Amino acid sequence: MPPRHVENLETISVTIPEYALEAYEAALGSVCGTVGFFRDEATGAWKVEGIKPAGSGEAELAAALALASGLSGTKAPLERSITEAAGWLARSYAGFPEQLVGGRFAVRGTHLCTPPLPGRITLLLDAGVAFGSGEHGSTRGCLIALEQVARRRPSRMLDLGTGSGILAIAAVRLLHRTVLATDIEPWPVRVAAENARLNGVPRLVRVRLADGWRDAAVRARGPYDLVFANILARPLCAMAKDLAANLAPGGTAILSGLLRGQARAVLAAHRRHGLRLERVVTVGAWATLVLRRGISTGQQ
């Protein structure tokens, strides 16, 4: 696949302590299509880095950084560097080799031309735009959890905050059933729809611009047998009541986007609404919670 045209880009980044990671990831994510996290093993500090069109969204970025500073109590200087589009794409391709995840999945960029690996479900993503490539610990944790949950054959499935669409696509490819994939921002909605097309499942991944459980159409399609939410710890805690209300008896929620130190708070928020912990998947610094709603009839 030939490289696509990309406008002039810039890289913006902040270096912060772990407790400020969530706030600053959200700040950079408000204007950047791609955001990454990198931990300095020597110091324990985290670098949050994003790519955006040069000069765009400056007012929104300033407001988001001010909010992140207030929420976290940490004021982090913003670093910038010009990123040539061609060079960025080349680095993206070089840094996105095929990822083997769990026992079932292989995640690969569209720039790779080698034959798919036998015995694996191959998930295709565009390395030029994708976050949720299978390399990030939260994405890997969700895919590993999906393998376990798949034996229950869930039929009504929802992917909240779909991003690249990788989790919805993986569920469709594994279970051959429809998934509703939603995101609050137009850009990932477009990306997820394109990735569903690349993987040959545009009719089974139904992508929708929606503000989570506030969207009437999302609630109306429930209750769900399986819900993915690979977002952030704070919104996961805030939506616990709505998630429990829209999860079918015996249904499963796979929650991620949280550091291992944040897992206890997220779990406590969901336990208050009747969900129980079934499994924790840890990949590096990241945790994925597999939660299940009980069956009142006494069935297992």
VMD Tcl script that draws the C-alpha trace (Angstrom):
set ca {
  {0.00 0.00 0.00}
  {1.61 3.34 -1.00}
  {2.17 5.89 1.75}
  {-0.70 8.34 2.06}
  {-0.35 12.11 1.86}
  {-0.01 13.64 5.34}
  {-0.01 17.37 6.12}
  {2.84 19.05 8.01}
  {3.05 17.64 11.51}
  {4.54 18.46 14.87}
  {5.32 16.31 17.88}
  {4.30 17.65 21.29}
  {5.27 16.01 24.56}
  {5.37 16.40 28.35}
  {7.38 14.56 30.98}
  {5.40 13.89 34.15}
  {5.14 11.66 37.24}
  {2.88 8.60 37.04}
  {0.00 10.14 39.01}
  {-0.39 12.87 36.36}
  {-0.44 10.47 33.41}
  {-4.21 10.24 33.04}
  {-4.76 14.01 33.05}
  {-2.02 14.77 30.53}
  {-2.93 11.87 28.22}
  {-6.43 13.36 28.01}
  {-4.98 16.83 27.38}
  {-2.79 15.78 24.47}
  {-5.50 13.45 23.20}
  {-7.87 16.40 22.83}
  {-5.85 17.70 19.85}
  {-3.68 14.77 18.74}
  {-4.83 11.89 16.59}
  {-2.05 9.68 17.96}
  {-0.83 9.67 21.58}
  {1.79 7.38 23.12}
  {3.13 6.74 26.64}
  {6.75 5.93 27.45}
  {8.22 5.20 30.89}
  {11.80 6.04 31.77}
  {12.87 2.97 33.75}
  {15.75 4.85 35.37}
  {13.68 7.74 36.77}
  {10.14 6.33 36.80}
  {8.89 9.42 34.94}
  {6.47 9.11 32.02}
  {6.67 10.87 28.69}
  {3.36 11.51 26.96}
  {3.84 12.27 23.27}
  {1.36 13.18 20.56}
  {1.33 13.98 16.84}
  {-0.85 16.73 15.41}
  {-1.04 19.02 12.37}
  {1.42 21.87 12.92}
  {-0.24 24.96 14.39}
  {-3.68 23.41 14.80}
  {-5.82 23.39 17.92}
  {-3.63 25.78 19.90}
  {-6.43 27.32 21.98}
  {-7.90 23.90 22.77}
  {-4.45 22.59 23.71}
  {-3.72 25.50 26.06}
  {-7.04 25.01 27.84}
  {-6.54 21.25 28.11}
  {-3.03 21.64 29.52}
  {-4.26 24.15 32.09}
  {-6.98 21.72 33.15}
  {-4.48 18.85 33.38}
  {-2.20 20.98 35.54}
  {-5.05 21.87 37.87}
  {-6.35 18.31 38.16}
  {-2.95 16.71 38.74}
  {-1.20 19.46 40.67}
  {1.72 19.18 38.24}
  {2.68 21.87 35.74}
  {4.63 20.23 32.93}
  {6.43 22.24 30.24}
  {5.32 21.41 26.71}
  {8.04 20.38 24.28}
  {7.60 20.69 20.51}
  {9.45 19.52 17.44}
  {8.67 19.68 13.74}
  {7.98 16.24 12.30}
  {8.26 15.80 8.55}
  {5.33 13.78 7.30}
  {7.37 11.39 5.21}
  {9.84 10.78 8.00}
  {7.08 10.24 10.53}
  {5.37 7.69 8.31}
  {8.65 5.89 7.73}
  {9.30 5.70 11.48}
  {5.71 4.58 12.07}
  {6.14 1.73 9.61}
  {9.51 0.73 11.05}
  {8.12 0.84 14.58}
  {5.04 -1.23 13.78}
  {6.18 -4.80 13.10}
  {3.66 -7.62 13.28}
  {2.45 -8.12 16.86}
  {1.51 -11.58 18.13}
  {-1.02 -11.25 20.94}
  {-2.20 -14.15 23.06}
  {-2.75 -17.44 21.32}
  {-5.12 -16.30 18.60}
  {-4.30 -12.85 17.22}
  {-1.69 -11.25 14.96}
  {-1.84 -7.47 14.52}
  {-0.09 -6.05 11.47}
  {0.13 -2.80 9.57}
  {-1.09 -2.40 6.02}
  {2.53 -1.68 4.97}
  {3.54 -5.33 5.52}
  {3.44 -7.55 2.44}
  {4.43 -10.94 3.85}
  {1.75 -13.67 3.95}
  {-0.42 -13.83 7.10}
  {0.67 -16.29 9.74}
  {-1.29 -19.57 9.65}
  {-3.42 -20.38 12.68}
  {-3.79 -16.72 13.72}
  {-6.59 -14.21 13.21}
  {-4.85 -11.34 11.41}
  {-6.03 -7.84 12.30}
  {-4.99 -5.16 9.79}
  {-4.40 -1.56 10.89}
  {-2.95 1.50 9.18}
  {0.30 2.33 11.00}
  {-0.05 5.96 9.92}
  {-3.12 6.62 12.03}
  {-3.70 3.77 14.46}
  {-3.62 3.94 18.22}
  {-4.50 0.60 19.67}
  {-2.06 -1.23 17.42}
  {-1.64 -4.24 19.68}
  {1.68 -2.97 20.98}
  {0.22 -1.00 23.89}
  {-0.21 -3.02 27.09}
  {-3.87 -2.11 27.53}
  {-4.79 -3.24 24.01}
  {-2.88 -6.49 24.41}
  {-4.58 -7.12 27.75}
  {-8.02 -6.67 26.21}
  {-7.26 -9.06 23.34}
  {-5.94 -11.69 25.76}
  {-9.07 -11.30 27.90}
  {-11.28 -11.61 24.81}
  {-9.84 -15.06 24.08}
  {-11.02 -16.28 27.48}
  {-14.44 -14.64 27.30}
  {-15.13 -15.86 23.75}
  {-16.05 -19.35 24.94}
  {-19.30 -17.90 26.33}
  {-20.32 -16.88 22.80}
  {-21.62 -13.39 23.67}
  {-24.11 -12.12 21.12}
  {-24.70 -8.45 22.00}
  {-21.38 -6.63 22.14}
  {-20.30 -3.01 22.63}
  {-16.89 -1.33 22.32}
  {-16.94 2.01 24.17}
  {-14.18 4.41 23.12}
  {-13.27 2.25 20.16}
  {-10.23 4.26 18.95}
  {-8.72 2.28 16.07}
  {-11.57 -0.23 16.27}
  {-9.17 -3.10 16.96}
  {-11.19 -4.65 19.80}
  {-14.47 -4.53 17.91}
  {-12.81 -6.01 14.82}
  {-11.15 -8.75 16.87}
  {-14.48 -9.69 18.49}
  {-16.19 -9.87 15.09}
  {-13.40 -11.95 13.57}
  {-13.38 -14.35 16.52}
  {-17.12 -14.64 17.17}
  {-18.68 -13.73 13.77}
  {-21.26 -11.49 15.40}
  {-22.10 -7.79 15.23}
  {-20.37 -5.27 17.49}
  {-21.46 -1.69 18.13}
  {-18.30 0.47 18.27}
  {-18.62 4.02 19.61}
  {-16.35 6.96 20.24}
  {-16.92 10.49 21.46}
  {-14.64 12.03 18.79}
  {-15.25 12.08 15.00}
  {-11.63 11.22 14.07}
  {-11.49 7.74 15.69}
  {-14.97 7.01 14.35}
  {-13.64 7.51 10.83}
  {-10.50 5.49 11.57}
  {-12.46 2.60 13.08}
  {-14.80 2.50 10.10}
  {-11.84 2.44 7.70}
  {-10.13 -0.33 9.67}
  {-13.34 -2.36 9.67}
  {-13.37 -2.03 5.87}
  {-9.70 -3.07 5.65}
  {-10.53 -6.21 7.63}
  {-13.56 -7.08 5.50}
  {-16.12 -6.60 8.28}
  {-17.75 -3.19 7.65}
  {-21.25 -4.63 8.03}
  {-20.51 -6.33 11.34}
  {-18.65 -3.44 13.03}
  {-21.28 -0.74 13.38}
  {-19.39 2.45 14.18}
  {-21.25 5.32 15.82}
  {-20.32 8.78 17.12}
  {-21.71 8.72 20.66}
  {-21.03 10.00 24.16}
  {-21.01 6.60 25.83}
  {-24.03 5.67 27.94}
  {-25.54 9.13 27.47}
  {-26.46 8.11 23.93}
  {-30.01 6.75 23.78}
  {-29.22 4.44 20.86}
  {-26.35 2.84 22.79}
  {-28.63 2.14 25.77}
  {-31.46 0.93 23.54}
  {-29.33 -1.83 21.99}
  {-28.55 -3.33 25.39}
  {-28.39 -5.09 27.67}
  {-24.99 -6.31 26.44}
  {-23.33 -9.68 26.91}
  {-19.87 -8.16 26.43}
  {-18.66 -4.58 26.85}
  {-15.13 -3.35 26.09}
  {-14.01 -0.03 27.59}
  {-10.32 0.62 26.97}
  {-10.29 4.25 28.06}
  {-8.98 5.82 31.31}
  {-9.39 5.12 35.02}
  {-11.45 8.19 35.89}
  {-14.17 7.78 33.24}
  {-14.25 4.03 33.98}
  {-15.10 4.80 37.61}
  {-17.66 7.42 36.60}
  {-19.54 5.06 34.29}
  {-19.65 2.08 36.69}
  {-23.34 2.47 37.54}
  {-24.38 2.80 33.89}
  {-22.23 -0.15 32.87}
  {-23.80 -2.39 35.50}
  {-27.30 -1.26 34.48}
  {-26.67 -2.06 30.81}
  {-24.85 -5.38 31.25}
  {-26.96 -8.51 30.83}
  {-27.12 -11.09 33.65}
  {-23.99 -13.19 33.27}
  {-22.51 -10.52 30.99}
  {-18.83 -9.58 30.96}
  {-17.01 -6.24 30.94}
  {-13.38 -5.94 29.83}
  {-11.98 -2.69 31.22}
  {-8.54 -1.25 30.52}
  {-6.53 1.87 29.86}
  {-5.45 1.90 33.51}
  {-2.15 1.50 35.25}
  {-1.78 -1.35 37.71}
  {-1.91 1.13 40.60}
  {-5.31 2.39 39.40}
  {-6.94 -1.04 39.13}
  {-8.08 -1.20 42.77}
  {-10.08 2.04 42.55}
  {-11.73 1.01 39.27}
  {-12.59 -2.40 40.69}
  {-14.07 -0.89 43.86}
  {-16.31 1.43 41.82}
  {-17.77 -1.51 39.90}
  {-18.10 -3.81 42.90}
  {-20.39 -1.22 44.48}
  {-22.79 -1.88 41.62}
  {-22.76 -5.64 41.82}
  {-20.01 -6.64 39.39}
  {-17.42 -9.19 40.47}
  {-13.83 -9.62 39.45}
  {-13.15 -12.66 37.31}
  {-9.59 -12.01 36.14}
  {-6.84 -9.39 36.00}
  {-4.54 -9.38 32.96}
  {-1.33 -7.38 33.44}
  {0.95 -6.42 30.58}
  {3.87 -4.29 31.68}
  {2.59 -1.31 33.68}
  {-0.98 -1.77 32.45}
  {-3.90 -3.71 33.92}
  {-7.04 -5.11 32.29}
  {-9.99 -6.07 34.50}
  {-12.43 -8.80 33.47}
  {-15.66 -8.25 35.42}
  {-18.89 -10.21 35.35}
  {-22.46 -9.56 36.39}
  {-24.04 -12.31 38.44}
  {-26.99 -14.44 37.32}
  {-29.85 -14.09 39.78}
  {-31.52 -17.33 38.70}
  {-28.69 -19.36 40.23}
  {-27.42 -20.53 36.85}
  {-23.64 -20.63 36.41}
}
mol new
graphics top color blue
foreach p $ca { graphics top sphere $p radius 0.5 }
foreach p [lrange $ca 0 end-1] q [lrange $ca 1 end] { graphics top cylinder $p $q radius 0.2 }
display resetview
